[in-house]
Amino acid sequence: MFIHNSTNIGNYIESVRNKKTQKELLFGFFHKIYYNLKIIHC
């Protein structure tokens, strides 16, 4: 499904949403590594 936004506001919101999801994925990735290291150290 491809939605084309002709407005700059729509593109801005989309880019912000993408950055937010990327940040959440990255945070989850680091949290998973940290959690695994914690288990190994215990």
Secondary structure, 3 states (H helix, E strand, C coil): CCCCCCCHHHHHHHHHHHHHHHHHHHHHHHHHHHHHHHHHHC
